Amino acid sequence: MTTTPTQNSVPSESPIDLKFNAGKIDEFVTSFAEWYIDRFGNKHYTIEGLKRLVLQQIYNLGWAPVGTFQGGAVITAAGDIIQDTTNGVWYRWDDLSTLPKTVPSGSTPASTGGIGDGKWLAVDVSDVLRKQLATSSGSGLVGYGTETVESALSTLPTGKKVYDLVIVYGQSNAVGWAQDTPGFPTVIHDKALYFNPVTGVIGKIIKAMPSSSGQTSTGHGWASFANEYIRLTGRGVVVVNGAYGGTAIADLAKPATPGTTLYDKLTSAVNSAKAQMIANNLPIGNTYAIWNQGEQDAVVNTSAPVYRTALNKLIDDMSTDFSIKRFIIQTLSSCYLYTSEYKVARIQQAQRDVAAARSDTLIGSNAQTRFTVNNGLLQSTDNVHYTQRGYNIAGKQLAGSVASINFDDLAAAEIELDLWGGMLSSGKRRTKLTHVRVKKSGGSWGVYSENDSTGSYTQQGVDGANLVSDKVQIPFLGAGSPFYSGEVVTPNRAMQQFNLSVIGAPVTIDSANGVYGREYQVFANLNFTVNSSGGMSVSGGSADQLAMVQGCVGAVQSGSTVTLTLKGGPCYQYPVATAFGAGSIFANGTSTTTVTINFAGGATGALVNWPNVPVPLSAVPNGCEFSCVAFIGSSTD
C-alpha cells in the first residue's frame, strides 16, 4: 500500500514521513533508475544516477586506453579502457569498488568477469578522437602539420568556397550540339554555374546555354563536367562558352588588332564573367581553358605543322590574356565520315604533339575519339556531333583530368598515359602500329580511305601520299624524328605478276616542321627480248608488261649495236643477255644505267634478264598496289 507523505517543512518528524523516506532510502541505494522523487515532488540522483554522472564526466574528459585483453593490463581508474583485439571493441570495468583490476595476458572479456552491468561494458571511443582533433594541434593526428583542423582544411580545395572559371572554346562540339537527344542531366549541382553573355548574369547551368559567339547549345557536356568536377574537388564551376561551329583554328585566333572577332567576343565575356563573380561573392579560384576543335581544319586540309603552330600561338595568347592555369584539349573526335580519316588523324596527332611538348597543356579527354554511330555516341544524322550520352561521357572524363590539376600541378592527366608505351616499346615513347595501302589507278597514285568499296583500308597515322623523284613518300603523323621498329611491305597479286617489288627507307620530308616518313621505290626483275633494230617485246605479248618494260628501258640502235638505257635510275647488277635465235651477241655494261648489245654472226635478237631495275612510277601498270604495316614511335618522350 503506497504511503502518502505530509507536506510538513524539513525536518519533519511525522511517522508518515519517516515511513515514506525509508522507502526512498531503499530506492536511493538499490534502484537502477537514475532519479527518485522526494515527498515534495523534487528529483534527486540515486546511487546509480550519481555513478552515471561521474562516468559521464570521465567520458567528457576522455577515456584512457591502458592495454588489451590479449596483452594484459591493469585497470586503476574509472576512465581506464582496454581493447579486445579480436573484434576491436573497447571496454571499461563497471564495478569501480573492485579497482584496481588486473587483466592477465591471453584474456577475454568473458574470462575476466563477463560482459554486463557491474562487469565489462563496451564504450564508444570516437569522442576521444573528436576531442583530440579539436585541439590546437589536432591536424597532427592525420599527419598534416600541427595546426587546428579548421586551419588545415582551409588550404584544401574541398575546404574553400571557391569557383573555378572554365573558358570553353572551339567548334560546335564545344558549344554543345546534341540536338535534344535524350540523357541531359536532370540533377545539376547548385555550384554548377555559367555566365550568360546575352543577359550578363551568372546562373545554374542549363541545356540551352548560349555562347558569346551567338550560338546556343541543344545539349552539351558541361553539366556532366561540372557535376563530376564538384564531386571530386568540392569547388564550384563557372563556365564561359565562346565556341562557334564550323570554324577553323585560323578563325578562332587572336586578331592583330582588337575588333569583333570570335576571340574578341570571348575576351569580353570572360572579363564580364569575372566582374559578375566578384559582384556575387563567388571567389575566383583557378582559370582553365577547354579546347574542342579540329573538324573544320580536317575539312580544309590544314597541315599538321600549320595546326601545331596556330595552336601554340593560341595557347600563348590565352595564357597571357586570361591568366589560365592549364590549357586542356579534348582530342578531335572520330568524325571520319565528315572528311578523310587520315586528315582527322593529322589534327588529332597535332593536338597530342602540342600537349606532349608543353607543361601548361594536357589532353583532358580521349573518349570522343572512339565515338561511333553504332555505339550510340555519335549522331547518325551528321557523323560529327556527339549524342547527349556522348557529351556526358566526354564531360565526365574531362572533369577527372581537370580535377587532378588541383592536387598535382605537374602531373599529366591519367588518360595522357595512353600516348606513351605500346607494343614492343619502351614506356617513354609515344608509339603506334599503323597500316597504309597505296594504289595506282587511272594513272594516279593514292592511298585507300574508309570510303573505298574494295575492302582495302588505310588506318590513321599516315598523312596521305606524295610522289617525289619516282618514289612514293608516306608522311607519318607525329612530331619529332621517329624510330621504326619494323615494317612489312606486301605487293598485291598484280605487282607480283609483273615481277615487281617495293623497298622502303626513312625520309625527312620537312625537318623544320618535324615531318618525317617512309619513301617507297618500285623495282622490277625485267625479262624481255630486243632485236637488232632496237625493237622490244615480251612473253605472251602483254601490252601492260611491254609498256612497263618500255617505261623502264630505252633502246637505241646504231649499226650492229643496240644501247639499252635505264629510265628510273641506276642499277648495280648486270643484265644477263643471250642470243635469241642464230648468231651471237656480246653485252657490255658501260655505266650503272647503260648496257650495249653487239649483234654478230647474223644474230637478230637477244633475250635480256635484268634484275632489280628501278621502275619509274609512271611505268607501273594500273591495278598495282602495295601495303605497308609499320611500327613507329617518337625517338624521345
C-alpha positions, 0 to 999 in steps of 0.5 A: 500500500503506497504511503502518502507523505505530509507536506510538513517543512524539513525536518519533519518528524511525522511517522508518515514521513519517516515511513515514506523516506525509508522507502526512498532510502531503499530506492536511493541505494538499490534502484537502477533508475537514475532519479527518485522523487522526494515527498515534495515532488523534487528529483534527486540522483540515486546511487546509480544516477550519481555513478552515471554522472561521474562516468559521464564526466570521465567520458567528457574528459576522455577515456584512457586506453591502458592495454588489451585483453590479449596483452594484459593490463591493469585497470586503476581508474574509472576512465581506464579502457582496454581493447579486445583485439579480436573484434576491436571493441573497447571496454571499461570495468563497471564495478569501480569498488573492485579497482584496481583490476588486473587483466592477465595476458591471453584474456577475454572479456568473458574470462575476466568477469563477463560482459554486463552491468557491474562487469565489462561494458563496451564504450564508444571511443570516437569522442576521444578522437573528436576531442583530440582533433579539436585541439590546437594541434589536432591536424597532427593526428592525420599527419598534416602539420600541427595546426587546428583542423579548421586551419588545415582544411582551409588550404584544401580545395574541398575546404574553400568556397571557391569557383573555378572559371572554365573558358570553353572554346572551339567548334560546335562540339564545344558549344554543345550540339546534341540536338535534344537527344535524350540523357541531359542531366536532370540533377545539376549541382547548385555550384554548377554555374555559367555566365550568360553573355546575352543577359550578363548574369551568372546562373545554374547551368542549363541545356540551352546555354548560349555562347558569346559567339551567338550560338546556343547549345541543344545539349552539351557536356558541361553539366556532366563536367561540372557535376563530376568536377564538384564531386571530386574537388568540392569547388564550384564551376563557372563556365564561359562558352565562346565556341562557334561551329564550323570554324577553323583554328585560323578563325578562332585566333587572336586578331592583330588588332582588337575588333569583333572577332570570335576571340574578341567576343570571348575576351569580353565575356570572360572579363564580364564573367569575372566582374559578375563573380566578384559582384556575387561573392563567388571567389575566383579560384583557378582559370582553365581553358577547354579546347574542342576543335579540329573538324573544320581544319580536317575539312580544309586540309590544314597541315599538321605543322600549320595546326601545331603552330596556330595552336601554340600561338593560341595557347600563348595568347590565352595564357597571357590574356586570361591568366589560365592555369592549364590549357586542356584539349579534348582530342578531335573526335572520330568524325571520319565520315565528315572528311578523310580519316587520315586528315582527322588523324593529322589534327588529332596527332597535332593536338597530342604533339602540342600537349606532349611538348608543353607543361601548361597543356594536357589532353583532358579527354580521349573518349570522343575519339572512339565515338561511333554511330553504332555505339550510340555516341555519335549522331547518325544524322551528321557523323560529327556531333556527339549524342547527349550520352556522348557529351556526358561521357566526354564531360565526365572524363574531362572533369577527372583530368581537370580535377587532378590539376588541383592536387598535382600541378605537374602531373599529366592527366591519367588518360595522357598515359595512353600516348606513351608505351605500346607494343614492343616499346619502351614506356617513354615513347609515344608509339603506334602500329599503323597500316597504309595501302597505296594504289595506282589507278587511272594513272594516279597514285593514292592511298585507300580511305574508309570510303573505298568499296574494295575492302582495302583500308588505310588506318590513321597515322599516315598523312596521305601520299606524295610522289617525289623523284619516282618514289612514293613518300608516306608522311607519318603523323607525329612530331619529332624524328621517329624510330621504326621498329619494323615494317612489312611491305606486301605487293598485291597479286598484280605487282607480283605478276609483273615481277615487281617489288617495293623497298622502303627507307626513312625520309625527312620530308620537312625537318623544320616542321618535324615531318618525317616518313617512309619513301617507297621505290618500285623495282622490277626483275625485267625479262624481255627480248630486243632485236637488232633494230632496237625493237622490244617485246615480251612473253605472251605479248602483254601490252601492260608488261611491254609498256612497263618494260618500255617505261623502264628501258630505252633502246637505241640502235646504231649499226650492229649495236643496240644501247639499252638505257635505264629510265628510273635510275641506276642499277648495280647488277648486270643484265644477263643477255643471250642470243635469241635465235642464230648468231651471237651477241656480246653485252657490255655494261658501260655505266650503272644505267647503260648496257650495249648489245653487239649483234654478230654472226647474223644474230637478230635478237637477244633475250635480256634478264635484268634484275632489280631495275628501278621502275619509274612510277609512271611505268607501273601498270594500273591495278598495282598496289602495295601495303605497308604495316609499320611500327613507329614511335617518337625517338624521345618522350 
